[in-house]
Amino acid sequence: MPQDETSAPPRSSFAATAAATFGTNVAVAALMFGNVLVTARSLGPTGRGQVALLTTIAVLSANLAAFGLFEANANIGGREPEHRGRLASNSAALALLLGGIAAGVVALLVAVFPALGGEARAAVLTLTLVAIPVLILQSALQTLLQSQYGFAITNIAWLLAPGASLAVNCLFVALGQLTVGSAVSVWVGGQILATVFLVWHAFRPLTSLSRPDSGLARRSLAFGARTHLGRVMTMGNYRLDQWFVGAIAGSRELGLYSVAVAWAEALFYLPTALSMVQRPDLVRASRTDAGAQGARTFRAALLLTVPLAIGLAVLAPVLCVTVFGDEFRGAVDDLRVLAFGAFGIVALKLLGNALNAQGRPMLTNVGIGIAFTATVALDLLLIPSHGGLGAAIASTAAYTAGGIAIVFVFARALDRSPGELIPRGGEVRPLLRQLRGLLART
């Protein structure tokens, strides 16, 4: 019988791992921003909008098709490390199956409703669909490795895709060969490179290659079914607005809005890093301890994120016009509105992560569902008349509503008081001292 058990990498402290993961997040964001800048300046708002739409189709479709596989790997891999090999094999098999089905469904939808594919040529759209199973496998292996505290590996993989893409895109610009098709091809190639790296590190330590396990797959999908709706709605909150803007308001308006979104995504970096690093500990913690850990981390994240949101709003003209050019002036108001979604973003990311880790994904779905419902309703109401600005208003309102809901759900489920989630003045100085200490060691 194959031996699945492998030793976990040596663990660093939570603060050090969180700092390294956050730093990786920032580096990835810088590389992704570089890709946005290169494609926007070379292709203009319309071309940039086409690239944004195609990558959005792939990312959103992959998350729709994954059926909670990511969350299942995080929980089962953390609690039962002896199943790591079979979870890895199952991830590969399910990624091919679910991703293939999703690609076929999207192709059919675009054939029936051509506007869903924007203005992309058939060959470029086909290449985009190839990325769907790759993205599913990439995310599934990331959460599996992270469940065993393999953050160094996943951080490197995270850097590979945008780093390689930026280098090749710059080469194409220098050669005068950057087009919508080549930009999408480069993006897909970067995702394949990162996924191959994760496959190597997921399977290499195993003493033997495990066959896919149907019983374990059923367990994963059973848990995943409870998290899937929340995952789908979360991605809808992040990406569906761009699909709506592209389909309803056109590629140029999406090009402007995508620039604002690229800057606003800075608000996701810290809560994303904290949720990933904290997840293995929360999986192993009791309900009371998980609630205390989640509340403490939420307060710290909010104290650090609010100043960033204010900075984005103040510097919006510089970030959009000075950096991208005067033709992107329409993105300034979009960014200012999106910045006010900071509270909701932090709450949904961190508090929802704690509930999922404790095996309560249906409670997480309450807050996410409120945000998703508001996003869809407000997008359809506001985008036809206000374009990207309407999408920004919809997103901020939706994040805030979902964030308020998840605060009360989290407090009730994990025995905390909602007031415990309010940052305290006395926490600022210790937090700053800890940050200075981490910076001094790097």
C-alpha positions in Angstrom: 0.0 0.0 0.0 1.4 3.4 -0.9 2.8 5.4 2.0 1.3 8.9 2.0 2.8 10.2 5.1 5.6 12.8 4.7 7.3 15.0 7.1 6.2 18.6 7.2 8.8 21.3 6.6 10.3 23.0 9.7 7.9 25.7 10.9 8.7 29.3 11.3 6.8 31.6 13.7 3.4 32.8 12.6 4.6 36.4 12.4 7.6 35.6 10.3 5.7 33.3 7.9 2.9 35.9 7.6 5.5 38.6 6.8 7.1 36.4 4.2 3.8 35.5 2.6 2.7 39.1 2.7 5.9 40.2 1.1 5.4 37.6 -1.6 1.9 38.9 -2.1 3.3 42.4 -2.6 6.0 41.2 -5.0 3.4 39.2 -6.9 1.2 42.3 -7.0 4.1 44.4 -8.3 4.8 41.8 -11.1 1.1 41.6 -12.0 0.9 45.4 -12.0 3.9 45.4 -14.3 2.0 43.2 -16.7 -1.1 45.4 -16.5 1.1 48.5 -17.2 2.9 46.9 -20.1 -0.3 45.6 -21.7 -2.3 48.7 -21.0 0.3 51.1 -22.5 0.9 48.8 -25.5 -2.6 47.7 -26.3 -4.6 50.7 -25.0 -7.9 50.5 -23.0 -9.6 48.4 -25.5 -6.9 45.8 -25.9 -6.3 45.8 -22.1 -10.0 45.2 -21.6 -9.9 42.2 -23.9 -7.0 40.6 -22.1 -8.7 41.3 -18.7 -12.0 39.7 -19.9 -10.3 36.5 -21.1 -8.2 36.0 -18.0 -11.3 36.7 -15.9 -13.2 34.0 -17.8 -10.5 31.4 -17.1 -10.1 32.3 -13.4 -13.8 32.5 -12.7 -14.6 29.3 -14.6 -11.9 27.4 -12.7 -13.3 28.5 -9.4 -16.8 27.6 -10.5 -15.7 24.1 -11.6 -13.4 23.2 -8.6 -16.3 22.2 -6.4 -14.6 23.1 -3.1 -11.5 21.0 -3.8 -9.2 23.8 -2.5 -11.0 24.0 0.9 -11.2 20.2 1.2 -7.4 19.9 0.7 -6.7 22.6 3.3 -8.8 20.9 6.0 -8.2 17.2 5.3 -4.6 17.7 4.5 -4.1 19.6 7.8 -6.0 17.1 10.0 -4.9 13.9 8.2 -1.4 14.4 6.7 -1.1 10.7 6.1 -3.4 11.2 3.1 -1.2 13.7 1.4 -0.2 11.5 -1.5 -3.8 10.4 -2.3 -5.0 14.0 -2.0 -2.4 15.0 -4.6 -3.4 12.3 -7.0 -7.0 13.0 -6.6 -6.3 16.7 -7.2 -4.8 15.9 -10.6 -7.6 13.6 -11.6 -10.4 15.9 -10.5 -8.7 19.0 -12.1 -8.7 17.3 -15.5 -12.3 16.1 -15.1 -13.9 19.2 -13.6 -11.7 21.6 -15.7 -12.6 19.8 -18.9 -16.3 19.9 -18.2 -16.0 23.6 -17.4 -14.1 24.4 -20.6 -16.8 22.7 -22.6 -19.6 24.5 -20.8 -18.0 27.9 -21.4 -17.4 27.2 -25.1 -21.0 26.3 -25.5 -22.2 29.4 -23.7 -20.0 31.6 -25.8 -21.3 29.9 -29.0 -24.9 30.6 -27.9 -24.2 34.1 -26.4 -21.2 35.5 -28.3 -21.1 38.7 -26.1 -19.9 36.6 -23.2 -16.6 36.1 -25.0 -16.1 39.8 -25.8 -14.3 40.5 -29.0 -11.8 37.6 -28.7 -10.9 35.4 -31.7 -11.8 31.8 -31.5 -8.2 30.6 -31.2 -7.4 32.9 -28.3 -10.6 31.9 -26.5 -9.7 28.2 -26.9 -6.3 28.9 -25.4 -8.0 30.6 -22.5 -10.2 27.5 -21.9 -7.1 25.3 -21.8 -6.0 27.2 -18.7 -9.1 26.2 -16.6 -7.9 22.7 -15.5 -4.4 24.1 -15.0 -5.7 26.7 -12.6 -7.8 24.2 -10.7 -4.8 21.9 -10.1 -2.5 24.8 -9.2 -4.8 26.1 -6.4 -5.6 22.6 -5.2 -1.9 21.8 -4.7 -1.2 25.2 -3.2 -3.7 24.6 -0.4 -2.5 21.0 0.1 1.1 22.1 0.5 0.1 24.9 2.8 -1.8 22.5 5.0 1.6 21.0 5.9 3.1 24.5 6.3 4.9 24.4 3.0 4.5 28.2 2.5 8.1 28.7 1.1 7.2 26.4 -1.8 3.9 28.0 -2.6 5.3 31.5 -2.3 7.9 30.6 -5.0 5.2 29.2 -7.2 3.1 32.2 -6.7 6.0 34.4 -8.0 6.7 32.2 -11.1 3.6 33.0 -13.2 3.6 36.8 -13.1 7.4 37.0 -13.1 7.8 34.9 -16.3 4.8 36.7 -17.9 6.3 40.1 -17.3 9.7 39.1 -18.7 8.2 37.6 -21.9 5.7 40.5 -22.3 8.5 43.0 -22.1 10.4 41.0 -24.8 7.3 41.1 -27.1 7.0 44.8 -26.6 10.6 45.3 -27.5 10.1 43.2 -30.6 6.8 45.0 -31.5 4.9 41.7 -31.2 2.6 42.2 -28.2 -1.0 41.6 -29.2 -4.1 40.4 -27.3 -3.4 36.9 -28.4 0.3 36.9 -27.4 -0.5 38.5 -24.0 -3.1 35.8 -23.3 -0.7 33.1 -24.5 2.0 34.4 -22.1 -0.4 34.4 -19.2 -1.4 30.8 -19.8 2.2 29.8 -20.1 3.0 31.4 -16.8 0.2 29.5 -15.1 1.4 26.2 -16.6 5.0 26.9 -15.3 3.8 27.6 -11.7 1.6 24.5 -11.8 4.5 22.2 -13.0 6.6 23.5 -10.1 3.8 22.7 -7.6 3.3 19.2 -9.1 7.0 18.5 -8.6 7.0 19.5 -5.0 3.7 17.8 -4.2 4.7 14.4 -5.6 8.5 14.4 -5.2 8.7 13.7 -1.4 6.3 10.7 -1.6 7.8 7.2 -1.3 5.6 6.0 -4.0 3.0 7.4 -6.4 -0.5 7.0 -5.0 -3.5 6.0 -7.2 -6.5 8.3 -7.0 -8.7 7.2 -4.1 -12.5 7.3 -4.9 -13.5 7.1 -1.3 -11.3 10.0 -0.3 -12.4 11.9 -3.4 -16.0 11.5 -2.2 -15.1 12.9 1.2 -13.3 15.8 -0.4 -16.3 16.6 -2.7 -18.7 16.2 0.2 -16.9 18.8 2.2 -16.3 20.8 -0.9 -20.0 20.9 -1.7 -20.5 22.8 1.5 -17.8 25.3 0.7 -18.4 25.5 -3.0 -21.2 28.0 -3.0 -19.2 30.3 -0.9 -16.2 30.0 -3.1 -18.2 30.6 -6.2 -19.8 33.7 -4.7 -16.5 34.9 -3.4 -15.0 34.8 -6.9 -18.2 36.4 -8.2 -17.6 39.3 -5.8 -14.0 39.6 -7.1 -14.4 38.9 -10.8 -18.0 38.9 -12.0 -18.1 42.7 -12.1 -15.3 42.8 -14.7 -17.2 40.3 -16.8 -20.3 42.4 -16.5 -18.5 45.6 -17.4 -16.9 44.0 -20.4 -20.1 42.4 -21.7 -22.4 45.4 -20.9 -20.2 48.5 -21.2 -17.6 47.3 -23.6 -13.8 46.7 -23.7 -12.8 50.3 -23.3 -14.8 50.8 -20.1 -13.5 47.5 -18.8 -9.9 48.6 -19.6 -10.4 51.7 -17.3 -12.1 49.7 -14.6 -9.5 46.9 -14.6 -6.8 49.5 -13.9 -8.7 50.7 -10.8 -9.2 47.1 -9.7 -5.5 46.4 -10.2 -4.7 49.1 -7.7 -7.6 48.3 -5.3 -6.4 44.7 -5.1 -3.7 46.0 -2.8 -6.4 45.8 -0.1 -6.5 42.0 -0.5 -2.8 41.3 0.1 -2.6 41.4 3.8 -5.9 39.5 4.7 -5.0 37.0 2.0 -1.6 36.3 3.4 -2.9 36.1 7.0 -5.7 33.8 6.1 -3.4 31.4 4.3 -0.8 31.3 7.1 -3.4 31.0 9.9 -5.4 28.3 8.2 -3.3 25.3 9.3 -3.4 26.5 13.0 -7.1 27.2 12.9 -7.8 23.8 11.5 -6.1 22.2 14.5 -7.5 24.6 17.1 -10.5 24.2 19.4 -13.5 26.4 18.7 -12.7 28.8 21.5 -9.1 29.1 20.5 -10.0 29.6 16.8 -12.4 32.4 17.7 -9.7 34.2 19.8 -7.1 33.8 17.2 -9.4 34.9 14.4 -10.5 38.0 16.3 -7.0 39.0 17.2 -5.8 38.7 13.6 -8.8 40.6 12.3 -8.1 43.5 14.5 -4.5 43.7 13.5 -5.4 43.4 9.8 -7.9 46.2 10.0 -5.5 48.5 11.7 -3.0 48.0 8.9 -5.5 48.0 6.0 -7.5 51.2 6.7 -4.5 53.5 6.2 -3.7 51.8 2.9 -7.3 52.4 1.8 -7.0 56.1 2.6 -3.7 56.3 0.7 -5.3 54.7 -2.4 -8.1 57.2 -2.4 -5.8 60.2 -1.9 -3.3 59.1 -4.5 -5.8 57.8 -7.1 -4.9 60.6 -9.7 -1.2 59.7 -9.5 -1.8 56.0 -9.6 -4.1 56.0 -12.6 -3.2 59.1 -14.7 0.5 59.7 -13.9 1.4 56.0 -14.1 -0.9 54.8 -17.0 -1.5 58.0 -18.9 -4.2 60.6 -19.4 -6.5 58.2 -21.3 -7.0 56.3 -18.0 -8.3 59.4 -16.1 -11.7 57.7 -16.0 -10.3 55.1 -13.6 -9.6 57.7 -10.8 -13.2 57.8 -9.4 -13.5 54.0 -9.8 -10.4 53.5 -7.6 -11.6 56.0 -5.0 -14.9 54.3 -4.6 -13.3 50.8 -4.5 -11.0 51.8 -1.7 -13.9 52.2 0.7 -14.5 48.4 0.6 -11.5 47.8 2.9 -13.5 46.7 6.0 -15.7 44.3 4.1 -12.7 42.7 2.3 -10.8 42.1 5.6 -13.9 40.7 7.4 -14.9 38.3 4.6 -11.4 37.1 4.1 -10.3 36.5 7.7 -13.5 35.7 9.6 -14.8 33.5 6.8 -11.5 31.7 6.7 -11.8 30.9 10.5 -15.3 29.5 10.0 -14.2 27.3 7.1 -11.2 26.0 9.1 -13.6 25.0 11.9 -15.7 23.0 9.5 -18.5 25.6 9.3 -18.5 26.7 5.7 -22.3 27.1 5.5 -22.0 29.9 8.1 -19.4 31.6 6.0 -21.8 31.4 3.0 -24.2 33.8 4.8 -21.8 36.8 4.7 -20.5 35.9 1.2 -24.0 35.3 -0.1 -25.2 38.7 1.1 -22.2 40.3 -0.7 -22.7 38.3 -3.9 -26.5 39.0 -4.1 -25.8 42.7 -3.6 -23.0 42.6 -6.2 -25.1 41.0 -8.9 -28.2 43.2 -8.2 -26.3 46.5 -8.1 -24.0 45.6 -11.1 -27.1 45.0 -13.3 -28.7 48.2 -11.9 -25.7 50.5 -12.1 -23.3 49.3 -14.9 -25.6 50.1 -17.9 -25.9 53.7 -16.8 -22.6 54.3 -15.0 -20.1 51.7 -16.5 -17.1 51.1 -14.3 -18.1 53.6 -11.7 -21.3 51.7 -11.2 -19.4 48.5 -10.8 -17.2 50.2 -8.2 -20.1 51.4 -6.2 -21.7 48.0 -6.3 -18.6 46.2 -5.1 -18.0 48.6 -2.2 -21.6 48.4 -1.0 -21.6 44.6 -1.4 -18.3 44.1 0.5 -19.5 46.3 3.3 -22.9 44.5 3.7 -21.2 41.1 3.6 -18.5 42.2 6.1 -21.1 43.4 8.6 -23.0 40.1 8.3 -19.9 37.9 8.7 -18.9 39.8 11.9 -22.1 38.7 13.7 -22.0 35.2 12.3 -18.4 34.7 13.3 -19.1 36.1 16.8 -22.1 33.8 17.4 -20.5 30.6 16.0 -17.1 30.9 17.8 -18.2 32.3 21.1 -16.9 35.8 20.7 -18.5 39.2 21.2 -18.9 41.5 18.1 -17.2 44.2 20.2 -14.1 42.0 20.4 -13.5 42.6 16.7 -13.2 46.4 17.2 -9.5 47.4 17.1 -8.2 48.8 20.4 -6.0 51.9 20.7 -3.5 50.0 22.9 -2.8 47.5 20.1 -1.3 50.0 17.8 2.1 50.4 19.4 2.8 46.7 20.0 1.8 46.0 16.4 4.2 48.7 15.2 7.0 47.3 17.4 6.5 43.8 16.0 6.5 45.2 12.4 9.8 47.0 13.1 11.3 43.8 14.5 10.3 41.8 11.4 11.7 44.5 9.1 14.9 44.6 11.0 15.4 40.8 10.5 14.7 40.9 6.8 
